Amino acid sequence: MAEEKNLITEKDVKKSWLRYYFFAETGISYERLQALGFCMALIPIFKKLYKKKEDFAAALKRHMVFYNTAAVFGSVINGITIAMEDQNAKGAPIEDETITSVKSGLMGPMAGIGDSLDWATLKPIIFALGATLSAQGNPIGCFVLFLLPIIQIVIGTNLAALGYRKGRSSVRGILGSGKIKQLLTAASALGIYMMGALSSTYVSLSTPLEFSFGEGNEPYVIQNILDGIVPGLLPLLAVLGVYWWLSKKNQNMVIIMLMIVAISLAGAFFGIF
């Protein structure tokens, strides 16, 4: 029995998640999304757990249903799933529907958490740092981008191991502790701060318009007036305009970029910008 209990190790769980991390989008489709990559990552686990061909095939089949979540912070689901499969292989009364239901129930909350922390916070900060260093001619800027996958792998492997150790109770404890809400609030505030800093630094927009009233009088420079009201007002309005378009219209980035280019060319031609 001792040998059976140690059949799956945390090292196996971490290696399984790494396979998923690199191949989560392999064979992606609207019918299954990440299911193929998730199932492929579990094959080495299944080979250890299920020696009978029919048990192995059944395990593959139940993990080919629709699945989609944040690969990094959703790694805890990988660990929980392996823990359930481990118990199932030992004869625990766990039905196929129970395993798939746990996955389906957790993939939404973990996707929300992962997208907020991973793609909306970590990625902008790291890429902004890399862009700033590169713009200054520092060659380290291109290597800074490797921080993102390194941090993701550290977080993902440890969360997968945590999920395996704690089983289904781990995510319930995390979600019920109230810490996630605080973390998401802090991440949102940090993300907004970074977007504001990036906008003020990299969005450049000014107007050369000026008006003269009578000979000998100093011309009224519109840009100086705007700077006297709110410094950087035009870049701010440009960012808010793009944000409004994204929130109210659509998220077609190509159309937005073409519109920005067209407005810039027209403004330069007529001497507005």
C-alpha positions in Angstrom: 0.0 0.0 0.0 2.9 2.4 0.8 4.2 1.9 -2.8 0.7 2.7 -4.2 0.4 5.9 -2.2 3.7 7.1 -3.6 2.9 6.2 -7.2 2.3 9.8 -8.1 4.8 12.4 -6.8 4.8 16.2 -6.7 7.5 16.1 -9.3 5.2 14.2 -11.6 2.5 16.8 -11.0 4.8 19.6 -11.8 6.1 17.9 -15.0 2.6 17.3 -16.1 1.7 21.0 -15.7 4.8 22.0 -17.6 3.6 19.9 -20.5 0.2 21.6 -20.3 1.9 25.1 -20.0 3.7 24.6 -23.3 0.9 22.8 -25.2 -2.3 24.2 -23.8 -3.2 25.8 -27.1 -2.3 22.8 -29.2 -5.1 21.6 -31.4 -7.4 24.3 -29.9 -10.9 24.5 -31.3 -14.2 26.1 -30.3 -15.6 22.6 -29.4 -12.9 21.7 -26.9 -10.5 24.7 -26.6 -7.7 23.5 -24.2 -9.0 20.0 -23.6 -6.5 18.3 -26.0 -3.5 20.0 -24.4 -4.9 19.3 -20.9 -5.5 15.6 -21.7 -2.1 15.2 -23.4 -0.4 16.6 -20.2 -2.0 13.9 -18.1 -1.0 11.0 -20.3 2.2 10.2 -18.2 0.0 10.3 -15.0 -2.5 8.0 -16.6 0.2 5.5 -17.6 1.2 5.2 -14.0 -2.3 5.0 -12.6 -4.1 2.8 -15.1 -2.5 -0.4 -16.2 -5.7 -1.7 -17.9 -6.3 -0.5 -21.4 -10.0 0.2 -20.9 -9.3 2.3 -17.7 -6.6 4.3 -19.6 -9.0 4.9 -22.5 -11.8 6.0 -20.1 -9.5 8.5 -18.4 -8.5 10.0 -21.8 -12.1 10.2 -22.9 -13.4 12.0 -19.8 -10.7 14.7 -20.2 -11.5 15.4 -23.8 -14.6 17.5 -22.9 -14.6 21.3 -23.2 -12.0 22.9 -21.0 -10.6 26.5 -20.9 -9.0 28.5 -18.1 -5.9 30.5 -17.3 -3.0 28.1 -17.7 -0.8 29.6 -14.9 -3.2 30.4 -12.0 -5.5 27.6 -13.2 -2.7 25.1 -12.6 -4.2 24.3 -9.2 -7.0 22.6 -11.2 -4.4 20.3 -12.8 -3.2 19.3 -9.3 -6.7 18.7 -8.0 -7.6 16.6 -11.1 -4.5 14.4 -10.7 -5.4 14.0 -7.0 -8.9 12.8 -7.9 -7.6 10.5 -10.6 -5.1 9.1 -8.1 -7.9 8.3 -5.7 -10.1 6.9 -8.4 -7.3 4.5 -9.5 -7.1 3.3 -5.9 -10.8 2.4 -5.9 -12.4 5.5 -4.3 -16.0 6.0 -5.3 -15.4 8.9 -7.7 -17.5 9.0 -10.8 -16.4 10.4 -14.1 -19.0 13.2 -13.9 -17.6 14.3 -10.5 -14.1 14.8 -12.0 -15.4 16.7 -15.0 -17.8 18.8 -12.9 -15.0 19.9 -10.5 -12.9 21.0 -13.5 -15.8 22.8 -15.1 -16.8 24.5 -11.9 -13.3 25.8 -11.2 -12.1 26.8 -14.6 -14.3 30.0 -14.6 -13.2 31.5 -11.2 -9.5 30.6 -11.8 -9.6 32.1 -15.3 -10.9 35.4 -13.8 -8.2 35.4 -11.2 -5.5 34.3 -13.6 -6.3 36.9 -16.3 -6.4 39.7 -13.8 -3.0 38.8 -12.2 -1.2 37.3 -15.1 -2.1 39.1 -18.3 -3.5 42.3 -16.9 -0.8 43.0 -14.3 2.4 40.9 -14.6 2.6 41.1 -18.4 2.1 45.0 -18.8 4.6 45.7 -16.0 7.3 43.4 -17.4 6.8 44.5 -21.0 6.8 48.2 -20.0 10.1 47.7 -18.2 11.5 45.9 -21.2 10.3 48.6 -23.6 11.7 51.4 -21.4 15.1 49.8 -21.2 15.1 49.1 -25.0 14.1 52.6 -25.8 17.1 53.8 -23.8 19.4 51.6 -25.9 19.9 49.1 -23.1 20.3 45.5 -24.5 19.0 44.1 -21.3 15.5 45.2 -22.3 15.0 42.3 -24.7 16.0 39.8 -22.0 13.6 41.3 -19.4 10.7 39.7 -21.3 11.9 36.3 -20.2 10.9 37.3 -16.7 7.3 36.6 -17.6 7.6 32.9 -18.5 10.0 32.4 -15.6 7.6 33.8 -13.1 4.7 31.9 -14.7 6.5 28.6 -14.4 7.4 29.2 -10.8 3.8 30.1 -9.9 2.3 27.3 -12.0 4.4 24.4 -10.8 3.9 25.4 -7.2 0.1 25.9 -7.5 -0.2 22.6 -9.3 1.6 20.9 -6.4 -0.6 22.7 -3.9 -3.7 21.5 -5.7 -2.5 17.9 -5.6 -1.6 18.1 -1.9 -4.8 19.7 -0.8 -7.3 18.2 -3.3 -10.6 19.9 -3.9 -10.5 21.7 -0.6 -7.6 23.9 -1.7 -9.5 26.1 -4.1 -12.5 26.4 -1.8 -10.2 27.6 0.9 -8.5 30.1 -1.4 -11.7 31.5 -2.8 -13.4 31.6 0.6 -10.5 33.3 2.5 -11.3 36.8 1.0 -7.6 37.2 0.1 -8.3 36.8 -3.6 -10.6 39.8 -3.6 -8.0 41.9 -1.9 -5.4 40.7 -4.3 -7.5 41.4 -7.4 -8.3 44.9 -6.1 -4.6 45.6 -5.6 -3.8 44.2 -9.0 -6.4 46.3 -10.7 -5.1 49.4 -8.9 -1.6 48.6 -10.0 -2.7 47.9 -13.5 -4.5 51.2 -13.8 -1.4 53.0 -12.3 0.8 51.3 -14.9 -1.5 52.2 -17.8 -1.6 55.8 -16.7 2.2 55.9 -16.4 2.6 54.3 -19.8 0.1 56.6 -21.4 1.7 59.8 -20.1 5.1 58.6 -21.1 4.6 57.1 -24.6 1.5 58.8 -25.9 2.6 62.1 -27.5 0.1 64.5 -28.9 0.2 68.3 -29.2 -1.3 71.0 -31.4 0.6 73.9 -33.1 -2.5 76.0 -33.4 -2.2 79.6 -32.3 -4.3 82.8 -32.8 -3.3 86.4 -33.0 -5.6 89.3 -32.1 -4.2 92.6 -33.4 -0.7 93.6 -34.4 2.0 93.6 -31.7 0.0 91.3 -29.4 1.4 88.0 -28.3 -0.3 85.1 -30.1 -2.5 82.7 -28.1 -0.8 79.3 -28.3 -3.5 76.7 -27.8 -1.1 74.1 -26.5 0.1 76.5 -23.8 -3.5 77.2 -22.7 -4.2 73.4 -22.6 -1.1 72.8 -20.6 -2.1 75.5 -18.2 -5.5 73.8 -17.6 -4.2 70.1 -17.5 -0.7 69.1 -18.6 -0.9 66.3 -21.1 -4.6 66.9 -21.7 -4.5 65.9 -25.4 -2.8 62.5 -24.8 -5.2 61.9 -22.0 -8.2 62.6 -24.3 -6.7 60.3 -27.0 -6.3 57.4 -24.5 -9.9 58.0 -23.1 -11.2 58.0 -26.7 -9.6 54.7 -27.5 -10.9 53.3 -24.2 -14.4 54.5 -25.0 -14.3 52.9 -28.4 -13.2 49.6 -26.9 -15.9 49.6 -24.3 -18.8 50.9 -26.4 -18.1 49.7 -30.0 -15.8 46.7 -30.5 -12.3 45.4 -29.9 -11.0 45.3 -33.4 -7.5 46.5 -32.9 -6.7 46.8 -36.6 -9.6 49.2 -37.1 -8.6 51.3 -34.1 -5.0 51.5 -35.4 -6.1 52.5 -38.9 -8.4 55.2 -37.4 -5.5 56.5 -35.3 -3.2 56.7 -38.4 -5.9 58.3 -40.5 -6.7 61.0 -37.8 -3.0 61.6 -37.3 -2.4 62.1 -41.0 -5.4 64.4 -41.4 -4.4 66.4 -38.3 -0.9 66.8 -39.6 -2.1 67.8 -43.1 -4.4 70.5 -41.8 -2.0 71.7 -39.2 -4.1 70.6 -36.2 -1.7 68.2 -34.7 
